[in-house]
Amino acid sequence: MSVLGVGDILTDVYQYANRTQKTATGGAGFTERLQSTSAIKDKDTSRVDTYRKYLEQKYGNVSIQSIGKDQQSLDRVGKSMRGNDVVIAPNILEQMANESEKAAYYERKIDDFFNATPRLKESFAAQGLDYQPCGVVIHEDGSVTYIGGCSDSPERVAEVNAINKVKQEKEAARRKSNLECSQKVAEERRQQMELAYRQSSMMDFLADRMADTKRITYTYMPEVTGSAIADYAQSIMKAASVFM
C-alpha cells in the first residue's frame, strides 16, 4: 500500500461529508462533559489530560506529538497508522483544551476525514483502486494533513498479474527461439568452416603430389628382338678381330 497525503484533490469529497454531517462536534460538547465530570476536581488531572481522554473516547487512537510536514515524516507516521489515528501537536492540544472555538474547529477537521471515508472508498473503487484511511495529523503551526493509503484492488492485481504472466511467457518463448536460431546458425557456420578446412587440406595434398611428380625421371626401354641381338653380337666380334 502506498502512503499519500490526501489534499486538495479530495476537497469535493470533504465538502460532501460536511453537507451530510448533521452537527459539528465541537468544544461545547467537551465543555458540557467537563462540567459534568468530577475529573476537573482532581488535582492530579489537568484540563489537557481530561480533554485528551475525551478525544480518545471519541476517536480511539489519539497520540500527542509533533510531526513534520515533509513527505518523509508523513510517510513514516502513515505507515504506523491503522485507520483511526489522530496525531496532535502538544501546543495545539493545549489550545483545544482551553479554547472552545479551537476545539470545535479541529474536531470538525478530524470528523471531516472520518466521515468522508465511505465516499472516498467508493470514489477510488470506481477507478479500480482500494482506498485505506490512515489518520489525521495536526501540526504545530495548526495545519492539518489527512493521510490515506491507496493500492490496486484484488481484481486489478489479478488482472495485472495475468497480463504480466502472458508477457513473461512471450518473452521467454522469444528468447528460446532466438537461442535456437543462434545455435542453428553457429552449427551451420561450424560445418561450413569444417568443409572449408577439408577442401583446403585436400588442395594442399594435391599440390604436394604434383610437385613430387615433376621430380620423377622416366626411362623408356624399347622392345629388343632376337635377331637384333645376334646382329649386335656379330658386330662386336668383327671389331674384336681387327685388334687381334
JOBEL-V376234 format. One record per pair of residues at least 12 apart in sequence whose C-alpha atoms are under 6 Angstrom apart, sorted by sequence separation. I is the first residue (numbers start at 1). J is the second residue. D is the distance in Angstrom with one decimal. If there is no record, write none. Layout:
i=I j=J d=D
i=I j=J d=D
This chain:
i=135 j=147 d=5.4
i=134 j=147 d=5.4
i=134 j=148 d=4.8
i=133 j=148 d=4.3
i=132 j=148 d=5.8
i=133 j=149 d=6.0
i=132 j=149 d=4.9
i=131 j=149 d=5.8
i=131 j=150 d=4.6
i=130 j=150 d=5.6
i=130 j=151 d=5.2
i=129 j=151 d=5.6
i=130 j=152 d=5.6
i=62 j=85 d=6.0
i=64 j=87 d=5.7
i=65 j=88 d=6.0
i=66 j=89 d=4.5
i=129 j=152 d=4.5
i=130 j=153 d=5.0
i=61 j=85 d=5.0
i=62 j=86 d=4.7
i=63 j=87 d=4.9
i=64 j=88 d=5.0
i=65 j=89 d=4.9
i=129 j=153 d=5.0
i=62 j=87 d=5.9
i=64 j=89 d=5.7
i=128 j=153 d=5.8
i=64 j=90 d=5.8
i=48 j=94 d=5.9
i=51 j=97 d=5.7
i=48 j=97 d=5.3
i=86 j=135 d=5.7
i=83 j=133 d=4.8
i=85 j=135 d=4.5
i=86 j=136 d=4.9
i=87 j=137 d=4.7
i=88 j=138 d=4.8
i=89 j=139 d=5.5
i=83 j=134 d=3.9
i=84 j=135 d=5.5
i=89 j=140 d=5.3
i=82 j=134 d=5.6
i=83 j=135 d=5.4
i=81 j=134 d=5.1
i=27 j=100 d=4.2
i=27 j=103 d=4.7
i=26 j=103 d=5.8
i=27 j=104 d=4.7
i=26 j=104 d=3.4
i=26 j=107 d=6.0
i=24 j=108 d=5.9
i=14 j=112 d=6.0
i=17 j=115 d=5.8
i=17 j=116 d=5.3
i=14 j=116 d=5.7
i=6 j=146 d=5.2
i=5 j=146 d=5.7
i=6 j=147 d=5.5
i=5 j=147 d=4.5
i=4 j=147 d=5.9
i=4 j=148 d=5.7
i=4 j=149 d=6.0
i=3 j=149 d=4.6
i=2 j=149 d=5.4
i=1 j=149 d=5.9
i=2 j=150 d=5.7
i=1 j=150 d=5.9
i=1 j=151 d=5.2
